[in-house]
Amino acid sequence: MRQILNFNADWLFTKEACDTPVSLPTGWEAISLPHSWNATDGQDGGNDYYRGACWYVKTIEKDSLPVADRYYLELQGANSSADVYLAGKHLAHHDGGYSTWRVDLTDHLTGSDLLAVKVDNSPNETVYPQMADFTFYGGLYRDVNIICVPESHFDLDYYGGPGLKVTPVVQDKNASVGIDVWVENGKENQSFVYTITDREGNVVFRQEDKDTACVAELENVHLWHGRKDPYLYTATVELMEDGQVIDAVSARFGCRFFEIDPDNGFILNGEEYPLRGVSRHQDRWGIGNALLPEHHEEDIDLIMEVGATTIRLAHYQHAQYFYDLCDEKGLVIWAEIPYISKHMPGGRENTISQMKELITQNYNHPSIVVWGLSNEIGIGGNAEDMQDNHHVLNDLCHEMDSTRLTTIAAVSMCKMDDPYLQIPDVVSYNHYFGWYGGETSMNGPWFDKFHQTHPKLPIGCSEYGCEALNWHTSDPMQGDYTEEYQSYYHEELIKQLFTRKYLWATHVWNMFDFGADARCEGGENGQNHKGLVTMDRKYKKDSFYAYKAWLSDDPFVHLCSKRYIDRVEEVTKVTVYSNQPEVELFANGVSLGKKTAEDHFFKFDVPNVGETKLEAVAGDLRDEATIRKVDTFNEEYRLKEEGAVINWFDVTTREGYLCLNDKMSEVLKTLRGKLLFAKLAKKLLGGGKKDDKVKEAGKKAKASSKKIKAAGFEIKPDSGMMQMMGGFTVLRLFTLMGGMANVKFTKEELLDINKKLNKIRKKK
C-alpha cells in the first residue's frame, strides 16, 4: 500500500552560490520546512529582496524508508524554478513556483544519498510571474514528502495530479458521477474497486471493475450548495491484485451545477447565489509564503466571519489544504495562474504548463467554478501574441474541463471593446475609482455602461479597494491612507456593487494586507495595505465590519474609529456598523437616540466635550469606544510621508481659491487652470525652454505615452482615464506622474505652482 512520509525536518540551507553539493556541507543553516529566504527582506520595502539561487540539502537513508517498489519526491511549492539532484546527479527541473510536482528517485537511491534542491527566484523572461504588485518569495515554502508505492500504482507523474478525476453531472434529483483513474505499470490480473461514501461515511455506491473508468448513479443526491450546505461525498478507488489492495486514491467531491447569467449573476443549483467576497494573497508577516495549517485555518475563519460567499485566490495556485477548506466551508472559488501584468513572448509554454497543473491538481474541488486566464495582462501591451496566448489557454481549459468556465481580470484602462475581452466565457475588471483617481461614484455607472454595451457578456469586479493604516481624520480624503477614508470608500462601493445583481462576482482587494517590497507609501514600506485585516491578522479594520454588516447573519454591532480618540471638533461624527435593524448610541450613559439604517451604516452626531465613553447598543449586543476633546490635532494620527518633498497639510490655502490640495477636476473647470496645466504639460512633454531634467522627463513621458497607446489605453479628453485623473488632487497627481516619468519636483517648484493656483478663483 501507498505510504506518504513528511520530509520537512532536518534540512540544511544556504544562499551562497556553490557547485552542486555531493556530500553533507558544513556551515550551512539548519532549517525545517516550510521555509522562505525572503520572509523578512521581502516585506521591508526598497524592492531589494534577494532574488537568486539557493540550496537545500538533506540525506536520504533508503533503509529508513518503508519497503516499496517506487519512491517519489513530492514538492508542493518551490518558488519559482527548481532543480533536484541526488548524489550529484541531476534528476529533474521544474518551472512554476505555486504547484505540486514530483520526481521518481527509485533508480538512483543507493543507500545513503545526498538530496539537493536548488531553488531560484531570479528575474527571467520565461517563468511567470515577473512583474506584479507582490513579493515573489523564494523557497521551499510548502511541504515536501516521500511517496512510497508499489510497481503498479495510480499515476504520480502527470502534472502533479492525484491520478483520480471525479465528474458529477446533476440531473433533476439524481447525479451521474464519472470516475476516471490512471495507472502506471498495470497488469492484466488487476481490477479496481470504486466506492462512494456520503458525509456520514455510509457507502452509497460500490463496484468492482477491470476498467479504469466507471459511472456511479446516485439517487436523491445531496447537493453542495455553497455556504448554505457544503455537502461533500468521498470517492475512493482501490487497485486490487490477488484479492489484496495494493494502492488506493480518494478525493472528496460535491454534486452541484451552476450558471453565470449576464442579467442575474451567479446561479447555483438553480437559485440566485450572489458572489460577494474577497481576494486572498497567502503570505504573512515575518514568514512570507511559508504557511502552516493553522495559518490557512485562521484565514478561512476570518473570511467566513466577514460573510464572504466567494474568494478570488490571487494570483497563483494556492495550497491544496486551502482549497480543501474552501470545499468544506462552501466558498465559491476563482482559481488562476500567475499570467500577470506583462506578457512575455518567451513565457507561453510556462502559462500552458502552469494551467495544466492548476486544472489537473484541482479538478475535483467543487468550490472552484472558474479558471482565471490572466490578470491585468494588458499593462505590458496588447500584442497579437498575447491575444493568441489567451486563445490557447482558453481552449486548453475547455478541453481539460468542460464543467467550468473561464475568466480574466482586466486592467481598469482596458477599453470595453478590446477584442481580448471576447475570449473567455465571463470577464471582470479591476477598478479603483476613488483611490487611484476618479470618484467613488464612478464605479456603478461604469459597470452599467459595460452591461449596456455587452448585454450578453457577464461582467464582474475582480478588484477594488483602498489603503488604510493607523492614520485618522474627521475629514477623510482620497489618498490620505486613513482608516476613515477606507471605511467611506467601502461604504460607497458596497452600496453601488451589491445592489447590481447582474455583477456575477465582486472581490475586494484584498482580504489581508500583503507583502509588496517595491511599495513605498502609507508610512510603512514593503506592503500593500488595502486589506480589510492587517498582514499579521491581528487587527480587523473598520471596513471589515462594513462587509460583515451586509454579508453575515451572525448578529453584531461595531463602533468605528476606536483608535481615533483625540478630536478637535465640537461635534464629531460617529459611525456604527451592524446587521441589526436598530442601533442606539450612548455618550457617558446618556442616550443620543435610536437609528435605523437600510444600508447598515448608522451615523450619529456626538457632542465632543471632555472625555466621552461611547456605547453602541443593538438588542443584547454592545460595543464601546472612547473619544476626547483636544484643542489641537494630534499629529500622531497624520501620515507624514518619509522623503516627501511636501505633504498636503503644508500647502498654503486661500478661501475660495485653488491650491495643490484641490482635485484636478476642480482646477480644469476654470479657464486659467486649464491654461496653467497646458503650459506645464507642454513644458514636460516638449516645447519651450527646458533644462536637462525636464528634457529627460519629457522623453520618458513621451515613451510612456507611446506604451499606453500601444496597450490600447490612449487618454482622450472624454475618456475614463481622464475622469480618473480628475479625481486626484494636484499634489498627488504630480507625485504620481513625477514617479512615472522619474522626475522629482522640488518643494520650491510645487510651492510656485501652488502660488499660481492661489490666484485662480474656484468655479462655483
matplotlib code that plots the C-alpha trace (Angstrom):
import matplotlib.pyplot as plt

x = [0.0, 1.0, 2.6, 3.3, 6.2, 6.5, 10.1, 10.1, 12.6, 16.4, 17.4, 20.5, 20.2, 22.5, 22.1, 25.8, 26.3, 28.1, 28.6, 26.2, 26.9, 27.7, 28.3, 26.7, 28.1, 29.3, 28.5, 25.0, 21.9, 19.8, 16.2, 12.9, 10.3, 8.2, 10.8, 11.3, 14.5, 12.5, 10.4, 12.0, 13.6, 10.5, 8.4, 10.6, 10.5, 13.1, 12.5, 15.8, 14.8, 17.2, 16.3, 18.7, 19.5, 19.7, 20.3, 18.5, 20.2, 19.3, 20.5, 18.1, 18.7, 17.0, 16.9, 14.9, 12.1, 9.3, 9.8, 8.3, 8.9, 9.0, 9.9, 8.7, 9.9, 6.9, 7.5, 4.3, 5.8, 9.3, 9.4, 9.9, 12.2, 13.9, 16.3, 16.6, 19.9, 20.6, 24.3, 25.3, 23.2, 20.6, 17.2, 14.6, 13.8, 10.6, 9.3, 6.5, 6.5, 3.0, 2.1, 2.9, 5.4, 7.1, 10.4, 10.9, 14.0, 13.8, 16.5, 19.0, 18.8, 21.9, 21.7, 22.8, 22.4, 22.5, 19.3, 20.0, 17.3, 18.4, 15.6, 15.8, 13.6, 15.9, 14.3, 13.9, 11.7, 10.2, 8.6, 5.6, 5.2, 7.9, 6.1, 3.4, 2.5, 3.5, 6.7, 7.9, 9.1, 11.8, 12.0, 10.7, 7.7, 5.2, 5.5, 8.0, 7.0, 8.3, 5.6, 6.2, 4.2, 4.2, 5.3, 1.7, 0.3, -2.1, -0.3, 2.1, 3.8, 1.1, 1.3, 1.4, -2.2, -3.8, -4.4, -8.1, -10.8, -14.3, -17.0, -20.5, -23.4, -26.6, -29.9, -33.0, -32.7, -30.1, -26.4, -24.2, -20.7, -18.0, -14.8, -11.6, -8.2, -4.8, -2.4, 1.3, 2.6, -0.8, -1.2, -3.9, -4.9, -5.6, -9.0, -10.5, -13.0, -14.9, -16.6, -18.5, -19.4, -21.5, -20.5, -21.5, -19.4, -22.2, -21.4, -23.8, -22.0, -19.6, -18.5, -15.5, -14.4, -11.5, -11.9, -10.1, -13.4, -16.9, -20.1, -21.9, -25.6, -26.7, -30.4, -31.8, -28.3, -27.4, -26.2, -23.2, -24.8, -22.2, -22.1, -25.7, -24.9, -21.4, -22.1, -19.2, -19.1, -15.8, -14.8, -12.2, -10.6, -8.6, -6.2, -6.7, -4.3, -4.8, -7.6, -5.3, -5.4, -2.0, -2.8, -5.6, -6.6, -9.5, -11.0, -13.8, -16.3, -19.5, -22.6, -23.7, -24.5, -24.2, -24.5, -23.4, -26.2, -25.4, -28.5, -28.9, -25.3, -24.2, -26.8, -26.1, -28.3, -31.0, -31.0, -29.6, -26.5, -24.7, -21.0, -19.8, -16.4, -12.7, -9.3, -6.6, -2.8, -1.3, 1.7, 2.1, 4.1, 7.5, 7.1, 6.3, 4.6, 5.8, 2.4, 1.4, -2.1, -3.2, -2.4, -4.7, -7.4, -7.2, -7.6, -10.6, -12.2, -11.8, -13.2, -16.1, -16.7, -16.9, -19.6, -18.0, -19.5, -16.5, -12.8, -10.6, -7.4, -4.9, -2.6, -1.4, -2.2, -2.8, -2.1, -4.2, -5.1, -6.7, -8.8, -9.9, -11.1, -13.0, -14.8, -15.7, -16.9, -18.8, -16.9, -17.0, -13.6, -11.9, -8.6, -5.9, -2.4, 0.2, 0.0, 0.1, 0.9, 3.5, 3.1, 6.4, 6.8, 9.1, 6.7, 3.9, 4.9, 5.0, 1.5, 0.4, 2.2, 1.0, -2.6, -2.3, -1.0, -3.7, -6.6, -5.1, -4.4, -7.7, -10.2, -12.0, -12.7, -16.4, -15.6, -13.8, -16.2, -13.9, -10.3, -8.6, -6.5, -4.7, -4.6, -4.1, -2.0, -2.7, -0.4, 2.5, 1.0, -1.9, 0.2, -1.1, 1.0, -0.7, -4.2, -3.1, -1.8, -5.2, -6.9, -4.5, -5.2, -9.0, -9.1, -6.9, -9.2, -12.3, -10.5, -9.3, -12.5, -15.9, -17.7, -16.2, -16.0, -13.0, -12.5, -9.9, -9.3, -8.9, -6.9, -9.1, -7.9, -8.7, -11.3, -14.7, -14.4, -11.0, -11.2, -9.4, -12.4, -14.4, -12.0, -13.1, -16.7, -17.0, -15.0, -14.2, -12.5, -10.0, -11.3, -10.0, -12.2, -12.0, -8.4, -6.2, -8.1, -11.7, -14.5, -16.2, -19.4, -17.9, -17.9, -21.5, -22.2, -19.1, -20.4, -23.9, -22.3, -20.4, -23.5, -25.4, -22.6, -22.2, -25.6, -24.7, -21.3, -21.3, -19.3, -17.9, -15.5, -12.3, -10.5, -11.5, -10.1, -8.0, -5.2, -5.6, -3.1, -3.3, -4.0, -7.1, -9.1, -12.6, -12.3, -11.2, -9.8, -8.8, -5.1, -4.8, -4.4, -6.7, -9.0, -11.8, -11.4, -11.2, -14.5, -16.1, -14.8, -16.1, -19.4, -19.9, -18.6, -20.8, -23.9, -23.0, -21.8, -24.0, -27.2, -26.4, -27.5, -26.0, -22.5, -21.6, -18.9, -17.3, -13.9, -12.5, -8.8, -7.7, -8.8, -5.4, -2.5, 0.3, 4.0, 4.9, 8.5, 8.6, 5.9, 6.8, 3.6, 1.3, 4.2, 5.0, 7.1, 7.0, 3.3, 0.1, -2.3, -5.6, -6.5, -9.6, -7.3, -3.7, -0.9, -0.4, -4.1, -4.2, -6.4, -9.7, -10.0, -13.4, -14.2, -14.1, -17.2, -18.9, -18.9, -19.9, -22.9, -24.0, -23.0, -23.1, -26.1, -24.2, -25.6, -23.0, -22.6, -19.3, -18.3, -15.9, -12.6, -11.8, -8.1, -9.1, -9.6, -8.3, -10.6, -10.7, -14.2, -17.1, -19.4, -17.9, -19.4, -19.5, -20.3, -21.7, -21.9, -24.4, -26.6, -29.3, -32.3, -31.8, -28.9, -28.9, -25.8, -25.0, -22.5, -21.4, -24.6, -26.9, -28.8, -28.3, -31.2, -32.0, -31.5, -32.4, -30.3, -31.2, -27.5, -26.4, -24.3, -25.6, -24.4, -24.5, -23.5, -21.9, -21.1, -17.3, -16.7, -14.0, -13.7, -16.7, -17.4, -19.4, -21.6, -23.4, -26.3, -28.3, -30.6, -28.3, -25.2, -22.8, -19.6, -17.6, -15.1, -13.7, -13.2, -11.6, -11.8, -8.5, -7.6, -5.1, -5.0, -2.9, -0.2, 0.3, -2.8, -1.5, 0.6, 3.9, 5.4, 9.1, 11.1, 8.1, 9.1, 5.9, 2.9, -0.7, -1.1, 1.9, 0.1, -1.0, -4.7, -6.9, -10.6, -12.4, -9.3, -7.5, -4.5, -2.4, -4.9, -7.8, -8.8, -7.7, -11.4, -11.9, -8.8, -9.8, -13.3, -11.5, -10.0, -6.9, -6.5, -6.6, -4.1, -1.7, -1.7, -1.5, 1.7, 3.1, 2.3, 3.9, 7.0, 7.1, 6.3, 8.3, 8.3, 9.6, 12.9, 13.9, 16.7, 18.2, 16.0, 12.8, 14.1, 14.8, 11.4, 9.8, 11.5, 10.3, 6.8, 6.6, 7.8, 5.2, 2.5, 3.5, 3.4, 0.0, -1.4, 0.2, -1.6, -4.9, -5.2, -5.0, -6.1, -8.7, -10.4, -13.6, -12.1, -12.5, -8.8, -9.2, -12.1, -9.9, -7.1, -9.6, -10.2, -6.5, -5.5, -3.0, -0.3, -1.0, -1.1, 2.3, 3.7, 2.4, 3.3, 6.7, 7.3, 6.2, 8.4, 11.2, 11.4, 11.1, 9.6, 11.3, 9.5, 10.1, 8.6, 5.5, 5.0, 5.4, 2.6, 0.5, 1.1, -0.3, -3.3, -4.0, -4.7, -7.4, -10.9, -12.7, -15.7, -19.0]
y = [0.0, 3.6, 5.4, 9.2, 10.4, 14.0, 15.1, 18.6, 18.2, 18.5, 20.4, 22.5, 25.8, 28.4, 31.5, 31.2, 30.3, 27.0, 23.9, 21.0, 19.5, 15.8, 15.4, 17.0, 20.5, 22.3, 25.8, 25.8, 27.0, 24.2, 24.7, 22.9, 23.3, 25.2, 27.9, 31.2, 33.2, 36.3, 36.2, 39.5, 41.3, 40.7, 42.8, 45.8, 47.9, 49.1, 46.5, 44.9, 41.5, 38.7, 37.1, 34.3, 30.7, 29.0, 25.4, 23.0, 19.6, 16.6, 13.0, 10.2, 6.8, 4.2, 1.7, 4.1, 4.3, 1.8, -1.2, -0.2, -0.6, 3.1, 6.2, 9.7, 13.0, 15.4, 19.1, 21.1, 24.6, 25.7, 29.2, 29.8, 27.4, 24.3, 21.5, 18.2, 16.3, 13.0, 12.2, 15.0, 13.7, 16.0, 14.3, 17.0, 20.7, 22.5, 26.0, 27.5, 28.2, 27.5, 24.0, 20.4, 18.3, 15.0, 13.3, 9.5, 8.8, 5.0, 4.0, 6.5, 5.6, 3.6, 3.6, 6.9, 9.7, 13.4, 15.1, 18.6, 21.0, 24.2, 26.8, 30.0, 33.1, 35.1, 37.5, 36.0, 36.2, 32.7, 31.9, 33.8, 36.0, 38.6, 41.9, 42.3, 44.2, 41.4, 39.8, 36.7, 34.9, 32.3, 29.0, 25.5, 27.1, 24.2, 20.5, 18.1, 14.4, 11.0, 8.9, 5.1, 3.0, -0.5, -1.0, -0.8, 2.4, 5.2, 7.8, 10.3, 11.7, 13.7, 17.4, 16.7, 15.3, 12.7, 10.2, 10.4, 12.5, 12.8, 14.4, 14.7, 15.6, 16.5, 15.5, 16.5, 14.9, 12.5, 12.6, 10.6, 10.6, 9.8, 8.4, 8.1, 6.8, 6.4, 3.5, 3.1, -0.4, -2.0, -5.8, -8.0, -9.7, -6.4, -4.8, -1.7, -1.3, 2.0, 3.3, 6.4, 7.3, 10.1, 12.7, 10.3, 7.5, 5.4, 3.5, 4.8, 3.1, 0.2, -1.6, -3.8, -3.4, -4.1, -0.7, 2.5, 4.3, 3.9, 5.9, 5.9, 6.7, 8.5, 8.9, 11.8, 13.3, 15.8, 18.9, 21.0, 24.4, 26.9, 28.2, 27.2, 23.5, 22.5, 18.7, 16.5, 12.9, 10.9, 8.8, 6.0, 3.7, 0.7, -1.2, -4.9, -7.8, -11.4, -10.2, -7.6, -3.8, -2.7, 1.0, 3.4, 7.0, 9.1, 12.5, 14.5, 16.0, 17.9, 17.5, 20.9, 22.7, 26.4, 29.1, 32.7, 34.8, 38.3, 39.8, 37.7, 36.9, 33.6, 30.9, 27.8, 24.7, 26.8, 29.5, 33.0, 33.0, 36.4, 36.1, 38.8, 38.3, 39.0, 38.2, 36.5, 36.6, 33.8, 35.5, 36.5, 39.0, 37.5, 34.2, 35.1, 32.2, 29.5, 28.9, 26.2, 24.6, 26.9, 29.9, 28.7, 27.8, 31.3, 32.9, 30.8, 31.6, 35.4, 35.1, 33.2, 35.7, 38.6, 36.7, 36.3, 33.8, 33.8, 34.1, 35.0, 33.1, 35.5, 35.5, 31.9, 28.3, 28.2, 25.3, 22.2, 22.4, 25.8, 24.5, 21.7, 24.2, 26.1, 22.9, 22.3, 25.8, 26.2, 29.2, 29.6, 30.0, 31.7, 29.9, 31.3, 31.1, 34.0, 35.2, 38.8, 42.4, 41.7, 39.3, 37.6, 36.2, 33.5, 32.6, 30.9, 27.3, 28.3, 29.6, 26.3, 24.1, 26.1, 26.0, 22.2, 21.8, 24.1, 22.1, 18.7, 19.2, 21.0, 19.4, 17.6, 20.7, 21.6, 25.1, 26.1, 27.4, 29.5, 29.2, 32.6, 33.0, 36.2, 39.4, 42.9, 41.4, 44.4, 46.6, 45.3, 45.8, 44.3, 42.5, 39.8, 37.2, 38.0, 37.6, 34.3, 33.1, 33.7, 31.7, 28.8, 28.9, 29.3, 26.3, 24.3, 25.0, 23.9, 20.8, 19.7, 20.7, 21.0, 21.6, 25.1, 28.5, 30.8, 34.4, 37.2, 40.2, 43.2, 46.3, 49.4, 51.2, 48.3, 49.6, 48.0, 46.9, 45.3, 42.0, 40.0, 40.5, 38.3, 35.3, 33.9, 32.9, 35.7, 38.8, 41.0, 44.4, 45.7, 49.2, 51.7, 54.8, 56.7, 55.6, 55.8, 58.8, 59.3, 59.3, 56.5, 57.4, 56.4, 52.7, 51.7, 53.8, 52.3, 48.8, 49.9, 51.2, 47.9, 45.9, 48.1, 47.8, 44.0, 42.7, 39.1, 39.1, 38.5, 41.2, 41.3, 43.4, 41.4, 44.1, 47.3, 48.8, 51.5, 51.5, 52.2, 52.2, 53.5, 57.1, 59.0, 62.1, 63.6, 64.9, 61.8, 62.5, 60.2, 59.3, 60.1, 56.4, 56.8, 54.1, 56.6, 57.1, 53.3, 53.0, 55.7, 54.2, 50.7, 52.0, 53.7, 50.7, 48.2, 50.3, 50.5, 47.0, 44.9, 46.4, 45.5, 41.9, 41.5, 41.6, 37.9, 38.3, 41.1, 40.6, 43.2, 43.8, 42.5, 40.4, 40.9, 43.3, 41.6, 41.9, 44.1, 45.0, 47.6, 49.7, 52.9, 54.5, 54.9, 55.2, 51.5, 50.4, 46.9, 46.2, 46.8, 48.0, 47.5, 44.6, 44.5, 42.9, 43.6, 41.4, 39.8, 39.0, 40.8, 43.8, 43.9, 47.4, 49.1, 48.3, 44.6, 45.2, 47.2, 44.0, 41.9, 44.1, 43.3, 39.7, 38.0, 36.6, 36.5, 39.3, 42.0, 45.7, 47.6, 51.1, 52.6, 54.6, 53.2, 54.2, 57.8, 59.1, 62.8, 65.0, 68.8, 69.5, 70.5, 67.9, 64.8, 62.2, 58.6, 55.6, 52.3, 49.1, 46.4, 43.9, 44.6, 46.7, 49.4, 50.9, 53.2, 55.2, 56.3, 59.0, 58.8, 56.8, 59.3, 58.1, 60.1, 58.3, 55.2, 55.0, 52.6, 52.3, 50.3, 50.4, 49.0, 52.2, 54.1, 57.7, 59.8, 63.4, 63.3, 66.4, 66.3, 67.6, 66.3, 62.5, 60.6, 56.9, 55.8, 52.7, 51.3, 49.0, 46.8, 44.5, 42.5, 43.4, 46.2, 47.8, 50.6, 53.3, 56.5, 60.0, 63.0, 66.7, 68.3, 71.8, 70.9, 68.0, 65.0, 64.8, 61.1, 60.5, 62.1, 60.5, 62.2, 60.6, 60.0, 61.6, 63.6, 67.0, 68.5, 67.0, 68.0, 69.7, 72.0, 73.6, 77.2, 77.6, 80.7, 80.7, 80.4, 79.9, 76.8, 75.1, 71.9, 70.0, 70.6, 67.9, 68.2, 68.2, 71.4, 73.0, 72.1, 73.7, 77.1, 78.6, 79.8, 76.4, 74.7, 77.2, 76.7, 72.9, 73.1, 75.2, 72.7, 69.7, 71.5, 72.1, 68.5, 66.8, 69.1, 72.8, 75.9, 76.3, 73.2, 72.3, 68.8, 67.4, 68.5, 67.2, 63.8, 63.8, 64.8, 61.9, 59.4, 60.8, 60.6, 57.0, 56.2, 57.8, 55.6, 52.5, 53.5, 54.0, 50.6, 48.9, 50.4, 52.9, 56.2, 59.0, 61.3, 64.3, 62.5, 59.1, 57.2, 57.7, 61.4, 61.1, 59.0, 61.6, 64.3, 62.6, 63.1, 66.2, 68.2, 67.3, 63.6, 63.7, 65.5, 62.9, 60.0, 61.4, 62.5, 58.9, 57.5, 59.9, 59.5, 63.3, 64.8, 68.3, 70.4, 72.0, 75.4, 74.3, 72.9, 76.0, 78.1, 76.1, 76.5, 80.2, 80.4, 78.3, 80.5, 83.3, 81.4, 81.6, 78.3, 77.9, 77.7]
z = [0.0, -0.6, 2.3, 2.4, 4.6, 5.5, 4.7, 6.2, 9.0, 9.2, 6.1, 5.6, 3.6, 2.1, -0.1, -1.1, -4.7, -5.0, -7.1, -6.7, -3.3, -3.3, 0.5, 3.5, 3.8, 6.9, 8.0, 6.3, 8.2, 9.8, 8.9, 8.7, 6.0, 5.1, 4.5, 2.6, 2.4, 1.8, 4.9, 6.1, 3.2, 1.0, 3.3, 4.4, 1.2, -1.1, -3.8, -2.9, -1.6, -2.6, -5.9, -6.9, -6.5, -3.0, -2.0, 0.3, 1.1, 3.2, 3.4, 2.4, 4.1, 1.9, 4.8, 6.9, 4.2, 4.1, 1.8, -1.6, -5.3, -6.2, -4.3, -5.4, -4.0, -3.9, -3.7, -3.1, -3.7, -4.8, -6.0, -8.7, -10.6, -9.1, -9.9, -8.0, -7.6, -5.9, -5.1, -7.5, -10.4, -11.9, -12.0, -12.7, -13.4, -12.8, -13.7, -11.7, -8.0, -6.9, -7.8, -6.8, -8.8, -8.3, -9.1, -9.3, -7.1, -7.2, -9.7, -8.2, -4.5, -3.4, 0.4, 1.9, -0.7, -0.6, -1.9, -3.1, -4.3, -6.0, -5.9, -7.9, -8.0, -10.2, -12.7, -16.2, -19.3, -19.4, -16.0, -14.6, -12.6, -13.3, -13.0, -10.3, -7.2, -4.7, -3.5, -5.3, -2.1, -2.9, -1.1, -0.4, 1.2, 1.3, 2.4, 0.9, 1.0, 0.0, -1.6, -1.4, -3.9, -5.4, -9.0, -10.1, -8.7, -9.5, -11.6, -9.9, -13.0, -14.8, -13.8, -10.1, -10.1, -7.9, -10.7, -10.0, -11.7, -10.4, -12.6, -11.2, -13.5, -11.8, -13.4, -11.6, -8.1, -9.2, -10.3, -12.6, -11.2, -13.6, -12.0, -14.0, -12.9, -14.4, -13.5, -14.1, -14.8, -14.6, -15.0, -16.6, -13.4, -11.6, -11.0, -9.4, -6.6, -6.9, -3.7, -2.9, 0.7, 2.0, 4.6, 7.4, 6.0, 4.6, 1.4, -1.4, -4.3, -4.7, -7.8, -8.9, -12.5, -14.8, -16.5, -15.4, -15.5, -14.2, -13.7, -10.4, -10.4, -7.2, -6.4, -4.4, -4.4, -1.7, -3.4, -2.5, -2.1, -1.1, 2.5, 3.0, 2.7, 1.6, 1.4, 0.3, -0.8, -1.0, -4.0, -3.3, -5.9, -4.8, -7.1, -6.4, -7.2, -6.0, -3.7, -2.0, -2.1, -3.4, -3.9, -3.3, -4.0, -2.9, -3.4, -1.8, -4.3, -4.4, -6.6, -7.9, -11.1, -11.8, -14.5, -14.8, -16.3, -17.7, -16.0, -12.9, -11.9, -10.4, -10.1, -8.0, -8.3, -9.9, -7.2, -7.5, -5.3, -5.2, -5.2, -2.9, -1.4, -1.3, -2.9, -0.9, -1.0, 1.0, 2.7, 6.3, 8.3, 9.2, 7.4, 3.8, 2.0, 4.4, 5.9, 8.4, 8.5, 11.4, 9.2, 6.5, 9.1, 10.6, 7.1, 6.3, 9.7, 9.1, 5.6, 6.9, 9.7, 7.3, 5.5, 2.1, -0.3, -2.7, -2.8, -5.7, -5.0, -6.5, -8.4, -8.5, -7.3, -3.6, -1.2, -1.6, 2.1, 1.5, -1.4, 0.8, 3.4, 0.8, -0.2, 3.5, 4.1, 0.9, -0.5, -4.3, -5.8, -8.7, -9.3, -11.6, -12.8, -12.4, -16.0, -14.9, -15.9, -18.5, -21.5, -22.1, -25.7, -24.2, -21.5, -23.4, -22.6, -18.9, -19.0, -20.6, -18.1, -15.1, -16.3, -16.9, -13.3, -11.9, -13.5, -13.1, -9.4, -8.6, -10.9, -8.0, -5.9, -6.1, -4.7, -7.9, -10.7, -12.9, -14.2, -14.5, -17.6, -16.7, -14.6, -15.9, -18.7, -20.9, -18.8, -20.8, -24.2, -26.1, -28.8, -31.2, -29.4, -26.1, -27.7, -29.3, -25.9, -24.4, -27.1, -26.4, -22.7, -23.1, -25.5, -23.1, -20.2, -22.1, -23.4, -19.9, -18.1, -19.8, -16.4, -15.6, -17.2, -18.0, -16.9, -16.9, -14.7, -17.0, -16.0, -15.5, -18.6, -20.9, -23.4, -23.3, -26.9, -26.6, -28.6, -25.9, -23.6, -26.0, -25.4, -22.0, -21.0, -18.4, -17.6, -14.6, -14.2, -11.6, -10.8, -8.3, -8.9, -5.7, -4.9, -7.9, -9.2, -10.2, -7.7, -5.8, -7.6, -11.0, -10.2, -10.5, -13.7, -15.3, -14.9, -16.1, -19.3, -19.8, -19.2, -21.7, -24.2, -23.8, -22.6, -23.2, -21.6, -17.8, -16.0, -12.5, -10.4, -9.7, -7.7, -5.8, -2.7, -1.0, 1.5, 5.3, 8.1, 11.7, 10.5, 11.4, 10.5, 10.8, 7.2, 5.1, 1.7, -1.2, -0.8, 3.0, 4.0, 7.0, 8.3, 8.0, 4.2, 3.7, 5.6, 3.5, 0.3, 1.1, 2.3, -1.1, -3.1, -1.2, -1.9, -5.6, -6.3, -4.1, -5.5, -9.1, -9.4, -12.9, -11.5, -11.5, -8.7, -6.7, -5.0, -2.5, -3.0, -0.5, 2.5, 4.1, 3.8, 1.9, 1.0, -1.9, -1.4, -4.2, -2.4, -0.5, 0.6, 3.6, 6.1, 6.2, 3.3, 1.7, 1.9, 0.1, 2.8, 1.0, 3.3, 5.5, 8.0, 8.8, 7.5, 10.9, 11.1, 14.5, 13.6, 11.7, 10.1, 10.3, 6.7, 7.7, 9.7, 6.9, 4.9, 7.8, 8.2, 4.7, 4.3, 7.7, 9.5, 12.8, 15.0, 15.9, 16.5, 15.9, 16.8, 14.2, 14.7, 18.1, 17.5, 16.8, 20.3, 20.3, 18.3, 17.9, 16.6, 18.9, 17.4, 15.9, 13.6, 14.9, 12.7, 13.9, 11.7, 12.4, 10.7, 13.3, 12.4, 15.1, 17.0, 20.0, 20.9, 24.5, 25.4, 29.1, 29.7, 28.1, 25.0, 21.8, 20.2, 18.2, 14.5, 11.7, 8.5, 5.4, 4.4, 7.8, 8.4, 11.4, 11.6, 14.8, 15.7, 19.1, 21.3, 22.0, 25.5, 27.8, 27.7, 26.4, 26.8, 23.8, 23.8, 20.8, 21.7, 19.4, 21.4, 23.7, 21.6, 22.8, 21.7, 23.4, 22.4, 23.9, 22.4, 24.0, 23.2, 22.4, 21.2, 18.6, 16.2, 17.4, 14.8, 15.7, 13.6, 10.5, 7.9, 7.2, 4.2, 4.6, 1.9, 0.6, -0.7, 0.6, 2.5, 1.8, 5.2, 4.4, 1.5, 1.8, 1.1, 0.3, 0.9, -2.4, -4.5, -5.9, -4.3, -4.7, -2.5, -4.9, -7.3, -10.9, -12.0, -10.0, -11.5, -15.0, -14.6, -14.8, -17.9, -16.1, -14.5, -18.0, -19.3, -16.4, -16.8, -20.6, -20.1, -17.6, -19.8, -22.8, -20.8, -19.6, -23.0, -25.2, -26.3, -24.8, -22.9, -21.0, -18.7, -18.9, -16.2, -18.0, -21.4, -19.9, -18.2, -21.5, -23.3, -20.6, -20.6, -24.4, -24.2, -21.5, -23.7, -26.7, -24.5, -23.1, -26.7, -27.8, -25.0, -26.1, -23.2, -25.1, -22.9, -24.6, -23.0, -22.5, -21.6, -18.4, -17.8, -17.9, -15.4, -13.1, -13.3, -12.4, -9.1, -8.0, -6.1, -8.0, -5.4, -5.6, -9.4, -9.6, -7.2, -9.2, -12.6, -11.3, -10.2, -13.6, -15.5, -12.9, -12.3, -8.9, -8.4, -5.8, -2.9, -4.4, -7.8, -6.1, -3.9, -7.0, -8.7, -5.5, -5.6, -9.1, -8.1, -5.2, -7.7, -9.5, -8.1, -7.8, -10.1, -8.2]

ax = plt.figure().add_subplot(projection="3d")
ax.plot(x, y, z, "-o")
ax.set_aspect("equal")
plt.show()
